[in-house]
Structures are given as C-alpha cells and as structure tokens.
Amino acid sequence: MSSTESRLTHGWNGTVAHPQASLISMTDLFGRKWCPVVLYRVLRDGPMGFSELKRDIDGISGKMLTESLDTLETGYGLVERSVVSDRPFRVTYEPTERGESLDPLLGEMLDWATEHMDPEVA
C-alpha cells in the first residue's frame, strides 16, 4: 500500500466524515475499462446472456467480459448470474437491486461524457 493510500484510508470508519475509502472503492470499479460498459448494457437491456453481451459490446474480448462480469457479480454484487437452462447450458446476467441503484449515476456520467468528451480521445 502506498503512503497516499495509507493516508487516505487510515482511520476509515464508514462515516461520511471519512469518504476516502468509499471514493477509492468507487474509482476502482469505474476505473476498470469494461465494468461500467457491461453494467450499463445489463441495466439498459435487461437480462442478457454472455454471447449477447459479447456481440453488443464493441471491442470487448471474451476474457475481459468474463473478468468484468465476475467483478460485477462477486466483487461488487451489482449483477446476478442465473442459469436459464442446462441443455444447452445458458446463463443470463441481470442487475441486482444494488446494481440498479447505479442507473442514475451511469446516466449522468454518460450525459456528461457525451457533452464534454471527445470520442476520438477514448
């Protein structure tokens, strides 16, 4: 842990007076290139299978989609994986209640990015 991380998280007790740990956690999630994109698609399009997500998200590899879904599911509890059928094996991913709570924030971030970011830079 760097001295900055230590200084920012030292003494974190879960109160608003010490928001650093929450901000670090949030930037960890949103700093991952594909997690916000995957969550946005699941929020907007409802339950989706792995193949649907891979087809609909330009540029994502199967490995990165798997890692992003795992992070969103087990790391943050934002999506839920459900087995739809076992022959052929099919699963879907849908937002949890916690994931749905991020819908307004993702919408605001998208609105801001559309207005202020140059798509050629990304």
N, C-alpha and C positions, 0 to 999 in steps of 0.2 A: 504494500500500500504506500502510495506516495505521501509526502508530507502534506500536500494540499488535500488529498483525500482524507488523511487522518485528521487534519484540522477541521475540514468541513463536516465530517461525520462524528467526531468525538463528542460525546455527551448527548447524542440523539436520543430523545426520549418519547418521540411520537407526538410532540405538541407542535402547534403552529409556530411557536417561538423559535423552533429549530427545523426549518423546512429543507435544509440541505440534503438530508438523506432521501427525502421524497423526490426532490429535484434530480438527484443523481440517478435514482431508480427510473424516473420518467425519461431522462435523457438516454439512459441505457436502452430502453425499449424503443424510443423514437429515433435513436441514433443508428439503429440497425436498418440497413437499406430496405429490406423487403418486408419486415414485420408490419409497418403501418399500411403498406400497399395491400398485403394479404388481409389484414383486418378490415380495411376499407371495403375490399371486394366482398368479403363474407357479410359485412354489415349491410351493404347495398343490395346484394343479390340473393340473400338468404342462404339456406343450407346448400353447400356446393361440395362436389366430390373433388378428389385430388386432381384428376385429369381435367376437369372443368377449370379449376383454378390455374393449372399449368398452361392450358390453352389460352385463357383470358388475360393472363398477366404477361405482357410483353417482356422478354429478356430474362425471365427467371428460369434457372435450371431446376431440374428435379431435386438435386441435392439441397439447393438453397430453399426451395419450397418446403421440403421435409423439415429442415432445420427451423425455418420460420414458424411452421405450424406447431412443431414441438415446443418452441419457445413460447408461443402464444398460449398453447394448451397447458403445459406442465410448469412453465416458468412464471406465467402471469395469470393463468386462469381466465383468459379472455375469449378463448374458443373452446368448444366441446366437440369431441370426435365421437360419432355414433356409427355403429356397424349397421348397415342397411340390409345387407344380405351376405350369406357366406358362400353361395354358389351362383354366379361368380362373386368373389369377395368384393364388397363395395362399402366404402365408408363415406360419410359426409361430415363436413365441418360447419358449425354454426356458432354465432356469438353467444356467450353466456350473458347473464344479466350485467355482470361486471364489464364485459366487452361492449355491450350496448351503451353503457354509461359514457363511453368514449366517443360515441357517434357525433355529438355536438362539437367536441373538440377537433375531431378529424375534419368535420365540415368547415370549421373556421380556419383550420390550417390550410385546407385546400383552397378556400376562397382567398386567403392571404397570398398563397403561393401563385395562384392564377393571376392575381393583380400585380404582384411585385417581383416575381422571379422570372428570369429569362430561361425558357425551356432549353435553350442551347447550352447553358452552363451545366445543367444536371447531367 
